[in-house]
């Protein structure tokens, strides 16, 4: 053991320096016969370090300042789907079996959702309650027959999407009743109604579906909502 220790001491004196564990920087030791070269080599290594293996300790998460990595520093395709946060979809209760027959705009029962956004576009739409019931928006002529051959009467409905008390989208429903088809009804699948809202700033918001009869049409029309839900999610 003494012989080994003595040999290492002689070798250290001959070499004249030790090296650091992460970058191999030369640390001059007593007896270093080439001190300037040791210092020069160490500064060269420091100047060339890039934190890859053997060129410095890797930077931990705490060593990166907030907002330090901009879009330009992220290579195309480097962020995969697995790294993206799952979208939160807000879904309302369903409208059940609801009827409405007024030209005064009103909320469709239960079709309201609250969502917190970051300022990106928001998709708003209608969907089926589930697979157990038919889901649709319908409009029916509720009056009696006209009693005159070939007579016609148009009737109209309006579906709105509303953001925080203001309408952001409007959809017209149109049908024509004739003298021989009193009680005629026309339906639209719930998925017929969707909208991409780009107006919502970051914050908490309420989206609603609303409806009304258009006063330009026959007053005997009836709007109907069957097993429909409202949804909203941020892109």
PEKA-V910414 format. One record per residue. PSI is psi in whole degrees, 0 to 359 (NA if undefined). NEAR is the number of other C-alpha atoms within 8 Angstrom. Layout:
# PEKA-V910414
psi = [PSI	PSI]
near = [NEAR	NEAR]
This chain:
# PEKA-V910414
psi = [320	320	320	313	318	321	318	322	316	319	319	319	326	317	315	3	162	171	150	157	334	327	358	30	139	126	109	141	163	132	0	122	356	55	313	321	320	313	318	315	321	316	324	317	320	318	330	2	142	14	15	177	127	357	41	157	140	144	125	168	323	346	358	124	149	139	17	335	107	174	322	338	357	119	151	133	3	338	110	168	326	336	351	141	143	140	141	118	123	128	132	176	179	157	353	229	93	142	152	138	60	151	357	124	139	161	139	128	129	354	76	136	150	139	142	125	166	5	358	165	149	130	126	137	178	153	166	149	312	190	3	344	146	139	123	161	133	162	132	143	117	2	179	172	156	337	4	132	136	9	146	152	118	150	146	147	163	132	133	149	134	136	114	39	1	136	133	348	147	130	128	138	133	139	160	127	147	176	343	6	46	140	6	141	144	136	153	132	145	328	356	343	112	160	144	111	121	10	344	123	170	137	192	135	157	124	140	158	134	167	165	158	145	127	346	346	181	132	350	5	152	126	145	143	125	118	47	141	155	142	159	139	151	137	NA]
near = [4	5	6	7	8	8	8	8	8	8	8	10	12	8	7	13	13	9	9	9	5	8	10	8	9	12	10	11	9	7	7	12	5	7	8	6	7	12	11	8	10	10	8	8	11	7	6	7	9	6	10	9	6	9	12	11	9	6	7	6	5	5	6	8	6	5	5	6	7	7	5	5	6	8	6	5	5	6	7	7	5	5	6	7	5	4	7	6	8	10	9	11	9	12	14	8	8	10	8	8	11	7	8	6	9	7	9	12	7	9	15	11	13	9	11	8	12	7	8	11	11	12	12	14	11	13	11	13	10	6	6	4	7	8	13	13	13	11	14	12	13	10	8	6	9	8	5	6	6	7	8	8	9	10	16	15	13	12	12	12	13	13	12	7	5	6	9	9	8	9	8	8	9	8	9	8	12	12	13	8	8	12	9	9	8	8	8	8	8	12	9	7	8	9	8	8	10	7	5	12	8	9	8	8	11	10	14	13	13	12	12	15	17	10	8	6	10	10	8	9	14	12	14	12	15	12	15	17	15	17	13	14	12	11	7]
